[in-house]
Amino acid sequence: MFRRTFWFTAGAAAGVWATTKVNRKIRQLTPEHLAAQAANKAIEAGHRVKDFALDVRAGMAQREAELGEALGIAETPGRGLPPQRRLAALDRRPENQKHDEKHYGMLDNKHSYNRNEDH
């Protein structure tokens, strides 16, 4: 009698364990979970790339300083990015609008030109 009870309990426990394991795996394979996993991996990869780029930049600056010291070249003061330029074609300030009106006619929404009307 004890043997039957033992094996019945062992079988029930194995069934519960297997069912739990299968349900957990099924939940991991849902599209939402896979998308979240992919997003997390992409974020981690982005952080690794950023860290790599910072390491390369630091190494570059260090090596540049070593070469400058070895060659006796003085460091250039405050090198940075150049200021951002604005394209005149995208600049819609009032002084440029008058120029546009002179060359392209009145820029008016009432009389807009639709190039598809000619075809």
Sine and cosine of phi, psi and omega as CSV:
sin_phi,cos_phi,sin_psi,cos_psi,sin_omega,cos_omega
0.00,0.00,-0.65,0.76,-0.01,-1.00
-0.90,0.43,-0.62,0.78,0.03,-1.00
-0.87,0.49,-0.72,0.69,-0.01,-1.00
-0.88,0.47,-0.68,0.74,0.02,-1.00
-0.89,0.45,-0.68,0.74,0.01,-1.00
-0.87,0.49,-0.76,0.65,-0.06,-1.00
-0.94,0.34,-0.56,0.83,0.08,-1.00
-0.89,0.45,-0.71,0.70,0.01,-1.00
-0.91,0.41,-0.67,0.74,0.02,-1.00
-0.89,0.45,-0.67,0.75,0.02,-1.00
-0.91,0.41,-0.67,0.74,0.02,-1.00
-0.90,0.43,-0.67,0.74,0.02,-1.00
-0.90,0.43,-0.67,0.74,0.03,-1.00
-0.90,0.44,-0.62,0.78,0.04,-1.00
-0.91,0.43,-0.69,0.72,0.03,-1.00
-0.90,0.44,-0.69,0.72,0.00,-1.00
-0.88,0.47,-0.72,0.70,-0.02,-1.00
-0.91,0.42,-0.67,0.74,0.01,-1.00
-0.89,0.45,-0.68,0.73,0.02,-1.00
-0.89,0.46,-0.69,0.72,-0.01,-1.00
-0.89,0.46,-0.70,0.71,-0.01,-1.00
-0.91,0.41,-0.70,0.72,0.01,-1.00
-0.89,0.46,-0.63,0.78,0.03,-1.00
-0.89,0.45,-0.68,0.74,0.00,-1.00
-0.92,0.39,-0.63,0.78,0.03,-1.00
-0.89,0.45,-0.66,0.75,0.03,-1.00
-0.90,0.44,-0.56,0.83,0.01,-1.00
-0.95,0.33,-0.34,0.94,-0.04,-1.00
-0.99,-0.16,0.17,0.99,0.06,-1.00
-0.96,0.28,0.47,-0.88,-0.01,-1.00
-0.84,0.54,-0.61,0.79,-0.02,-1.00
-0.90,0.43,-0.70,0.71,-0.02,-1.00
-0.92,0.38,-0.64,0.77,0.03,-1.00
-0.91,0.42,-0.63,0.78,0.03,-1.00
-0.91,0.42,-0.67,0.75,0.03,-1.00
-0.90,0.43,-0.65,0.76,0.03,-1.00
-0.89,0.46,-0.69,0.72,0.00,-1.00
-0.90,0.44,-0.66,0.75,0.02,-1.00
-0.90,0.45,-0.68,0.73,0.02,-1.00
-0.90,0.44,-0.66,0.75,0.02,-1.00
-0.91,0.42,-0.63,0.78,0.02,-1.00
-0.91,0.42,-0.65,0.76,0.02,-1.00
-0.90,0.43,-0.69,0.72,0.04,-1.00
-0.88,0.48,-0.68,0.74,0.01,-1.00
-0.90,0.44,-0.64,0.77,0.05,-1.00
-0.88,0.48,-0.66,0.75,0.04,-1.00
-0.91,0.42,-0.64,0.77,0.02,-1.00
-0.91,0.41,-0.65,0.76,0.02,-1.00
-0.91,0.42,-0.67,0.75,0.02,-1.00
-0.88,0.47,-0.71,0.70,0.03,-1.00
-0.88,0.48,-0.66,0.75,0.03,-1.00
-0.88,0.47,-0.70,0.71,-0.01,-1.00
-0.89,0.45,-0.64,0.77,0.04,-1.00
-0.91,0.41,-0.64,0.77,0.05,-1.00
-0.90,0.44,-0.68,0.74,0.02,-1.00
-0.89,0.46,-0.70,0.71,-0.01,-1.00
-0.89,0.46,-0.68,0.74,0.01,-1.00
-0.90,0.43,-0.68,0.73,0.04,-1.00
-0.90,0.44,-0.62,0.79,0.02,-1.00
-0.90,0.45,-0.71,0.71,0.00,-1.00
-0.90,0.44,-0.65,0.76,0.01,-1.00
-0.90,0.43,-0.72,0.69,-0.02,-1.00
-0.92,0.40,-0.62,0.79,0.03,-1.00
-0.89,0.45,-0.65,0.76,0.04,-1.00
-0.91,0.42,-0.66,0.75,0.03,-1.00
-0.89,0.46,-0.70,0.72,0.00,-1.00
-0.92,0.40,-0.65,0.76,0.03,-1.00
-0.89,0.46,-0.64,0.77,0.03,-1.00
-0.92,0.39,-0.68,0.74,-0.02,-1.00
-0.92,0.40,-0.57,0.82,-0.03,-1.00
-1.00,-0.02,-0.13,0.99,0.01,-1.00
0.97,0.24,0.47,0.88,0.00,-1.00
-1.00,-0.09,0.76,-0.65,0.02,-1.00
-0.96,0.27,0.52,-0.85,0.02,-1.00
-0.94,0.34,0.60,-0.80,0.08,-1.00
-0.99,0.16,0.70,-0.71,-0.07,-1.00
-0.96,0.28,0.70,-0.72,0.18,-0.98
0.72,0.70,0.86,0.50,0.10,-1.00
-0.98,0.21,0.71,-0.70,0.03,-1.00
-0.50,-0.86,-0.18,-0.98,0.03,-1.00
-0.97,0.24,0.59,-0.81,0.06,-1.00
-0.93,0.36,0.37,-0.93,0.01,-1.00
-0.91,0.42,0.47,-0.88,-0.02,-1.00
-0.95,0.31,0.69,-0.73,0.00,-1.00
-0.99,-0.17,0.51,-0.86,0.06,-1.00
-0.95,-0.30,0.72,-0.70,0.04,-1.00
-0.99,0.17,0.70,-0.72,-0.04,-1.00
-0.90,0.44,-0.51,0.86,-0.01,-1.00
-0.92,0.40,-0.46,0.89,-0.01,-1.00
-1.00,-0.09,-0.13,0.99,-0.05,-1.00
-0.99,0.15,0.89,-0.46,-0.04,-1.00
-0.92,-0.40,0.73,0.68,0.08,-1.00
-0.99,0.13,0.35,-0.94,-0.08,-1.00
-0.83,0.56,-0.60,0.80,-0.03,-1.00
-0.92,0.39,-0.52,0.86,0.05,-1.00
-0.98,0.18,-0.42,0.91,-0.01,-1.00
-0.93,0.37,-0.61,0.79,0.04,-1.00
-0.89,0.46,-0.64,0.77,0.03,-1.00
-0.88,0.47,-0.67,0.74,0.01,-1.00
-0.90,0.43,-0.67,0.74,-0.01,-1.00
-0.90,0.44,-0.61,0.79,-0.01,-1.00
-0.91,0.42,-0.64,0.76,-0.08,-1.00
-1.00,0.02,-0.51,0.86,-0.11,-0.99
-0.90,-0.43,0.20,0.98,-0.06,-1.00
0.98,0.17,0.00,-1.00,-0.02,-1.00
-0.92,0.40,0.82,-0.58,0.06,-1.00
-0.99,0.11,1.00,-0.01,-0.13,-0.99
-0.79,-0.61,0.66,-0.75,0.01,-1.00
-0.95,0.30,-0.36,0.93,-0.01,-1.00
-0.93,0.37,-0.57,0.82,-0.08,-1.00
-0.87,-0.49,0.76,0.65,-0.01,-1.00
-0.96,0.29,0.52,-0.85,-0.03,-1.00
-1.00,-0.07,0.81,-0.58,0.06,-1.00
-0.93,-0.36,0.93,-0.36,-0.08,-1.00
-0.92,0.39,-0.27,0.96,0.01,-1.00
-0.99,0.17,-0.22,0.98,0.02,-1.00
-0.94,0.33,-0.42,0.91,-0.06,-1.00
-0.98,0.22,-0.24,0.97,-0.13,-0.99
-0.99,-0.13,0.00,0.00,0.00,0.00
